[in-house]
Amino acid sequence: MRTQRIEPPRICGYAKRAAGEGEDAKLRPLLWRWRRAAGKKGRPWIEAPKPLACEGQIEGAVAMGIGSALTEEMLFENGLLLNSDWSTYKIPTALDVPPIVPLLVEVPHPDGPYGAKGMGEVGMAPTPPAIANALFNLSGVRIYDLPLTPEKVYWAMKHRAEMKTR
């Protein structure tokens, strides 16, 4: 019997995130003055077929990443999920998300249909690390456990201050 070698998919999306904070920032590490999002997508030989849809995908991915980084947390007590509905599980709304500037980088992929590649949620993954790095750059505190709640930031900064006095 002949076996067939299965190749992994070679069509990938790429994303970068940058989270910034103004110089006048006082202990407000999780509010941004600006936020840029760039997603790569393929294109046919002419302009992208639906650039607004691609920009919407980037904006949605950034919003999901912000939720993952700052608010979304499943809370359990004795094995039961405490925040199992929309009133208790915190996801960012349009009012919670800062302005997002999607940048489409159109580079066709040779294996994609008409040069297309993944666009959807690929941009979510780099958003929490960008926010965590912005927090670190501002405060010197590195937190590895998401979400980056105000309580976690407070205790990490308090621990850092105690370690400096020793």
N, C-alpha and C positions, 0 to 999 in steps of 0.2 A: 504494500500500500504506500502510496506517495503522500508525503506531508507537505503542506504549504507553509512557507514562512510568512508570518503576519507582521507587517511593518506598523510601527506606531504612526499615528496621524502626524503629518508634517505641516499641516496648516495651523498656525498658531496666531493668536493675537498678542500684541505687546502693549504695555502701558507703563507710564511713569507718572508719579505724583510729586507735587511739591506743596508743602504747607508752610505758610509764612506768618510772621508776626511782626508788627510794627515796632520801631525802636522805643516808642513811648509806652510800651507794655509794662504794666505793673503786675502783679501776680495774676494774670489772666491767660494762662498758657493755652487754653483750648478755644480761644476766639481768634479767628483769622482776619487779617486785613484783606488778604487776597488768597485765592486758591486757583491754581491752574491744573488742568487735566489734559493730557495728550493721549490719544489712542491711535494706533496704527490700523489702517484698514486697507484692503486691496481695492482696486478700481479697474473698470474696463478701460479701453483705450481713450475714452472721453471722460468727462466729469463723473464723480461718484453718483450712483443711481438715486440714493436717498440720503443726502447729507444731514438733513434735519433729524431723520430717524437715528442716524449714527450719533449725532450730538446728544440726542435724548438718551441713548444707551449709555454714553459716557456720564451724563449727569446722574442717571439712575444708579450707575455703578459707584460713583463717588458718594452719593447719598447713602447707599448700602454700607459702604466702607466707613462712613462717619458714624452710622448707627452701631456697627460692629466695634468701632474703636471707643465710643463714648457712652453708649446707653444700653445696648442690647445685651441682656444677661438673663439666663434662666436660673431662677431661684428655687431651691428644693428644701423641704423640711420633712424629715422622716420618709424620704422617698417620694413625696408628693410635690408636684410642680405647683408653686405658689402663684406665679404670674402667667396663667394659661390663657388669658384673653387680652384683647386689644386695649382694655382700660388699664391693665397693670404691666403689660410688656411694652417697654418704651422703645419706639422706633422714631426716627426723626421725621418730622413733617416738613412741608415746604417752608414753614416759618422758622424751622431750626437749622436749615442748611444755608451756608453762606453762598454768595454768588459764585458760580462755577463757570470757568471759561474753557469750553472744550476746544481742543486743537486737533484737527484731523490731519494725520500724516499719511498721505496716500502713496503707498508703495505696493505694487501688485505682487502677489505670490504666484509662482509658476505652477503650483499644483491646485490652486483654487479655481472654482468656476469664474471665468472672466477676471481672474486675479484676486478674487475676494478671499478674506480670511476672517477669523473669529472677531466679533465686536462686543457681544453682550456683557457678561459679568466679569470679563477679564480685568477690567479696570478696578474692581473692588479690592483685589488682593493687595496692591501697593498702598492703599489709602491708610489703613491703621498704622503700618510702620512709619509712614510720612508724618502722621500726627504724633506718634510716640517720639520720633526724632525731633520734631518741633518742640515738644515738651522738654526733652532732654537738653536741647540747645538753649532753651530759655531758663531752665531751673537746675540743670546738672543732675537731675534725677532720672534714672532709667527704670521703667516699669515694664515687666514682660507679661503681665496678666491682664487680659482685656475683660471688660471695658475699663478704660482709664477714668474711673470715677473721681470726683473731688475728694472723697474719703481716702482712696488709695494714694492720690497725689499728696494729700496732707500728711499721711503717715510715712510715706517715703521721704518727704522733705524733712519731717521731724527726725526720722532715723538718721538721715544724712547729717543733720545739724548735730545730733548727739555723737555721731562718730567723729566729727571734726573736733569736738571739745575734749575728746579722750586723749 
